[in-house]
Amino acid sequence: MSEEPEVVIVNPADEKPGWFDKPSNVNKIVWALVAMCTASVLADFFYHKHTHYDFQGYVGFDAFFGFVSCGLLVLVAKQLRKILMRDEDYYD
Amino acid sequence: MSGSDVTSFLPPGWLLIVGALLVPVLRGAARQAYMLVLPGLGLWQLLAIPLGTSLVYSFMGYDLELVRVDALSRVFGIVFYVAAFISVIYAMKVKSALESAAALVYAGSAIAAVFAGDLITLFVSWELTAISSVFLVWASGTEAALRSGMRYLIIQVGSGVLLLAGAIIHYAETGSLAFGHLGLGTVGTSLIFVAFGIKAAFPFMHNWLQDAYPNATVTGTVFLSAFTTKLAIYALARGFAGEAILIPIGATMAAFPIFYAVIENDLRKVLAYSLNNQLGYMVVGIGIGTELALNGTVAHVFAHVIYKGLLFMSMGAVLYRVGTVKGSELGGLYKSMPLTTIFCIIGAASISAFPLTSGFVTKSMILTAAADGEYTIAFLVLLFASAGVFHHSGIKIPFFAFFAHDRGLRVKEAPINMLIAMGLASALCLVIGIFPSVLYGLLPYSVDYVPYTTSHVVTMLQLLLFSALAITFEMKVGWYPPELRSTVLDTDWIYRRALPWVRDGLGHAYTQSVDAAVAHFRRARGAVLHRIAVVCQPFGTLGEPWPTGVTTMWAAIMLFTYLVLYY
């Protein structure tokens, strides 16, 4: 495992763009995500939810919880950078 | 002794430890084949031992139970052997005999520890895992790895010393060295609890993990991710199941590392924080202590060892090919490493608990147990952490390594042995997710838990999809924090910065005060010597000739005094 990594660095603009490089395809993924999100909430109307807590029974509870907690997590962590972040060679 | 003859030959795990001695004398393909056969043989041996087998040796008047095979120890033994096997495939091209042998001893001693029926046998294997595993960090050969490995070793061996001290006190208190349920409440068991807590990366005792694992070799981290912390989870489940204090400890562990995982740039360090977060679920499960909770904990360990190993393997492959795993330097690798990308996504889906993957059928057992026990806060924290796991391991790791901004890095796909190892781990993630009864059959208690209900599938998908939506939204509007080259401070700052400052400060003050004292003494001594010299020199106070009369008078006084005293 002692061999050095062989990395060729190219300019991506010189190559044929990959599927994920095209903004139109990225938009397709985003819209697919929105569609799946909508479907997952609508699904709540079509079955009887077995839950332990009452609050879990609300339509879209987990959707709301996931959106808020993941969104807040990222924003709070971003603020933590102001306190916790140092230069890369801080300990050197 | 009841049961098998293979056990009397070598206790489980010792096949790898003793077998490692031959590694340095073998070369090339022979060594590779040999290292593959050992965990296979070991697993075969373990499966041949009937449940309930116990092997007791008398040593210096103490009964030491070298082997105890029951449902709890066996399932840990099985997943450890599976992890060893996959990791050996992944590490097949490692040339260093020392690193290869250390990895085998490490895996073997973790397995031996799981089957230890008494605290002394546990202690010996516990320390052996510490000493052998540090070579996987040191093998990187960098200055940073050397220092990090030393910190790791001190903390790990320290955990063992606490375990031994606790065991001795426990023996004095109870007269027993047996490693069964211990419970908190005495000095001895409390020390043992802290020893386990260090290795399980409890909050404030956790930072050795994020410090050492990203500094280990490409393959070393894969081994490390499997054994040490899960051995501690086993030990907690054996000794402290149902201790309520574990619930807040575990919930804290599940929550705080995910904030670090958002802002950390080294993707192997992100995975180390993620590992810490996963341990939190297990610790909560042990704290709840019901059959469902303990089953959930053990099942989650099994799934976690495989998918966490898979994620570390995929990032290891990136490190191996590109030379870095910093999010700020990567992107667009799906073009060069498509298979690694797919395997990484399977690992990411499993840790995020997507339906049809292993995490879905294991994590929810712990959440259900928390709800059943009315541990509402713990339940909500774990639910929050589930969304957080999806963010850092499910999206951040694959996104920044393989997609994001194409930086024009063109490399070869991972070597074939790494692809096979990742493929095997991916297959296991899916098999467990699709056929959970395979895993449920190995658990310590009988399982009447049904993971695939409409409620569970729909609510889990809602949680994950809307988490993804939140991140997508934040990326679109530019709120999402970019990957930055940086060091993020954690508790290791205390012993890497604060304590050295205090030490240097105290040292400086000490040196100064000693210097001052010495100088003062020298001055005082000089003054005294000078005074003596002045007094005694010729024609000084004592140096001038004394008149005969004065001398006669002093002689008379002395004789008179003598006469008085005599009578």
Interface residues (C-beta under 8 A of the other chain):
Chain A: M1 S2 E4 P5 E6 V7 V8 I9 V10 N11 P12 G18 F20 D21 V30 L33 V34 M36 C37 S40 V41 A43 D44 Y47 K49 H50 T51 H52 Y53 Q56 G60 F61 D62 A63 F64 F65 G66 F67 V68 S69 C70 G71 L73 V74 L75 V76 A77 K78 L80 R81 I83 L84 M85 R86 D87 E88 D89 Y90 Y91 D92
Chain B: K93 V94 K95 S96 A144 T217 V218 T219 I258 F259 Y260 V262 I263 Y320 R321 V322 G323 G332 Y334 K335 T368 A371 D372 T376 F379 L383 F384 A387 G388 F390 H391 F403 D406 R407 G408 L409 R410 V411 K412 T453 T454 S455 V458 T459 M460 L461 Q462 L463 L464 L465 F466 S467 A468 L469 A470 I471 T472 F473 E474 K476 W479 Y480 P481 L484 R485 S486 T487 V488 L489 D490 R496 R497
